[in-house]
Amino acid sequence: MDFVYLPTESELGRLLRPDNDGVRLVIGSVRSLSIPAELDANKLVSHHCAILAATGGGKSWLAGVIIEELVLRVEVPIIIIDPHGEYSAMQVPKSLSDDAKYVAGLVRVYVPGKVDTASLDDYFRARFGVERRYVRFGINPRSLSLRLMEGLLDHYYGLTDAQRRILEEAWQYIGIDNELTSIDEFLSDLEKSGSKVVRGYGNELALSTLLTKVKMLIENRPFFITRPGEFYGNEPIRLLDIKDLMEYGIHVLDLSGLDLIDQQAS
């Protein structure tokens, strides 16, 4: 018969400590002990990971702690896709420490240009006693790659083989352009480009239907912008620049105001 002994805190600390000298993220402490709970930053960001728990188990809170540790220890840009509007709370420091205030100042929240955020803004104000800070963003449809435009059209309206072929051919002439133009001008350019590959009545009908679907997509989806100086209420809509999201900081794309079908597309 062998005896089983409880490890000391120092022994348990050595056992649970990451086994290399890289950057360690401290996400709390081991329950009922003073041993820090640490993660290897390199393994975390270079592999897939999942945070699993029941509803209300603190998954979002833990993700927030990991994000804060990453920006403090590694100084990398973080992009958060936020379908429930949870991560705007990171704008409010969790404590009076300098680190907490610093991290809160790094948070930038972006909301789709044409969505109503009043209920979430009211909740935020009531809970934290401050106004939620965010930028309304819009995407220029001309800046989308062919595969993105094709995927969006197919997601919302479906594409026939003929429409897909015309779009693929026409997009070669349009190209990716960051210049904002009106919907009518964009559709005119697409029609001219599509006409170069259209032969026969069937294809003419396919082109006409394709143009209708593109028009519906741009007009009905709240994340597109087609002219400078667009507003939602009294709030300006800013053209989204991917380079902004690559800057050091915590960038929260708050999609909570979108319908589920729009969230899936985003």
CORLIN-V921569 format. One record per residue. N is the residue number from 0. RES is the residue in one small letter. PSI is psi in whole degrees, -180 to 180 (none if undefined). Layout:
((N & RES & PSI) (N & RES & PSI))
This chain:
((0 & m & 135) (1 & d & 147) (2 & f & 145) (3 & v & 127) (4 & y & 143) (5 & l & 136) (6 & p & 154) (7 & t & 166) (8 & e & -40) (9 & s & -39) (10 & e & -44) (11 & l & -37) (12 & g & -43) (13 & r & -37) (14 & l & -39) (15 & l & -9) (16 & r & 137) (17 & p & 143) (18 & d & 25) (19 & n & 177) (20 & d & 21) (21 & g & -169) (22 & v & 130) (23 & r & 137) (24 & l & 123) (25 & v & 116) (26 & i & 8) (27 & g & -152) (28 & s & 155) (29 & v & 135) (30 & r & 130) (31 & s & 6) (32 & l & 168) (33 & s & 15) (34 & i & 126) (35 & p & 140) (36 & a & 118) (37 & e & 150) (38 & l & 148) (39 & d & 114) (40 & a & -40) (41 & n & -46) (42 & k & -36) (43 & l & -45) (44 & v & -12) (45 & s & 2) (46 & h & 163) (47 & h & 149) (48 & c & 159) (49 & a & 143) (50 & i & 115) (51 & l & 130) (52 & a & 163) (53 & a & 165) (54 & t & 130) (55 & g & 5) (56 & g & -4) (57 & g & 23) (58 & k & -48) (59 & s & -39) (60 & w & -47) (61 & l & -42) (62 & a & -40) (63 & g & -42) (64 & v & -44) (65 & i & -43) (66 & i & -45) (67 & e & -43) (68 & e & -39) (69 & l & -47) (70 & v & -26) (71 & l & -41) (72 & r & -31) (73 & v & -23) (74 & e & 58) (75 & v & 154) (76 & p & 139) (77 & i & 130) (78 & i & 124) (79 & i & 122) (80 & i & 112) (81 & d & 94) (82 & p & -12) (83 & h & 3) (84 & g & 30) (85 & e & -31) (86 & y & -2) (87 & s & -26) (88 & a & -18) (89 & m & -12) (90 & q & -19) (91 & v & 119) (92 & p & 138) (93 & k & -15) (94 & s & -177) (95 & l & 8) (96 & s & 156) (97 & d & -39) (98 & d & -43) (99 & a & -42) (100 & k & -39) (101 & y & -47) (102 & v & -44) (103 & a & -35) (104 & g & -15) (105 & l & -10) (106 & v & 126) (107 & r & 123) (108 & v & 134) (109 & y & 131) (110 & v & 146) (111 & p & 143) (112 & g & -34) (113 & k & 52) (114 & v & 150) (115 & d & 118) (116 & t & 11) (117 & a & -44) (118 & s & -42) (119 & l & -38) (120 & d & -42) (121 & d & -43) (122 & y & -44) (123 & f & -45) (124 & r & -41) (125 & a & -36) (126 & r & -42) (127 & f & -13) (128 & g & 14) (129 & v & 164) (130 & e & 142) (131 & r & 134) (132 & r & 130) (133 & y & 164) (134 & v & 132) (135 & r & 129) (136 & f & 153) (137 & g & 154) (138 & i & 131) (139 & n & 119) (140 & p & -27) (141 & r & -19) (142 & s & -6) (143 & l & 146) (144 & s & 163) (145 & l & -46) (146 & r & -36) (147 & l & -47) (148 & m & -43) (149 & e & -43) (150 & g & -40) (151 & l & -47) (152 & l & -42) (153 & d & -36) (154 & h & -44) (155 & y & -43) (156 & y & -14) (157 & g & 147) (158 & l & 135) (159 & t & 166) (160 & d & -39) (161 & a & -43) (162 & q & -39) (163 & r & -43) (164 & r & -42) (165 & i & -43) (166 & l & -44) (167 & e & -40) (168 & e & -44) (169 & a & -35) (170 & w & -25) (171 & q & -33) (172 & y & -35) (173 & i & -48) (174 & g & 171) (175 & i & 125) (176 & d & 134) (177 & n & -1) (178 & e & 133) (179 & l & 130) (180 & t & 162) (181 & s & 163) (182 & i & -43) (183 & d & -42) (184 & e & -40) (185 & f & -45) (186 & l & -36) (187 & s & -44) (188 & d & -41) (189 & l & -39) (190 & e & -43) (191 & k & -43) (192 & s & -41) (193 & g & -32) (194 & s & -22) (195 & k & -20) (196 & v & -1) (197 & v & 129) (198 & r & 126) (199 & g & 158) (200 & y & -40) (201 & g & -42) (202 & n & -33) (203 & e & -41) (204 & l & -40) (205 & a & -40) (206 & l & -45) (207 & s & -43) (208 & t & -38) (209 & l & -44) (210 & l & -38) (211 & t & -42) (212 & k & -40) (213 & v & -43) (214 & k & -45) (215 & m & -41) (216 & l & -49) (217 & i & -40) (218 & e & -33) (219 & n & -16) (220 & r & 132) (221 & p & -1) (222 & f & 9) (223 & f & 150) (224 & i & 138) (225 & t & -1) (226 & r & 149) (227 & p & 149) (228 & g & 19) (229 & e & 148) (230 & f & 154) (231 & y & 109) (232 & g & -124) (233 & n & 16) (234 & e & 127) (235 & p & 148) (236 & i & 124) (237 & r & 139) (238 & l & 126) (239 & l & 127) (240 & d & 116) (241 & i & -30) (242 & k & -31) (243 & d & -36) (244 & l & -13) (245 & m & -4) (246 & e & 152) (247 & y & 128) (248 & g & -175) (249 & i & 112) (250 & h & 113) (251 & v & 115) (252 & l & 98) (253 & d & 106) (254 & l & 13) (255 & s & -23) (256 & g & -4) (257 & l & 150) (258 & d & 160) (259 & l & -39) (260 & i & -34) (261 & d & -38) (262 & q & -42) (263 & q & -36) (264 & a & -36) (265 & s & none))
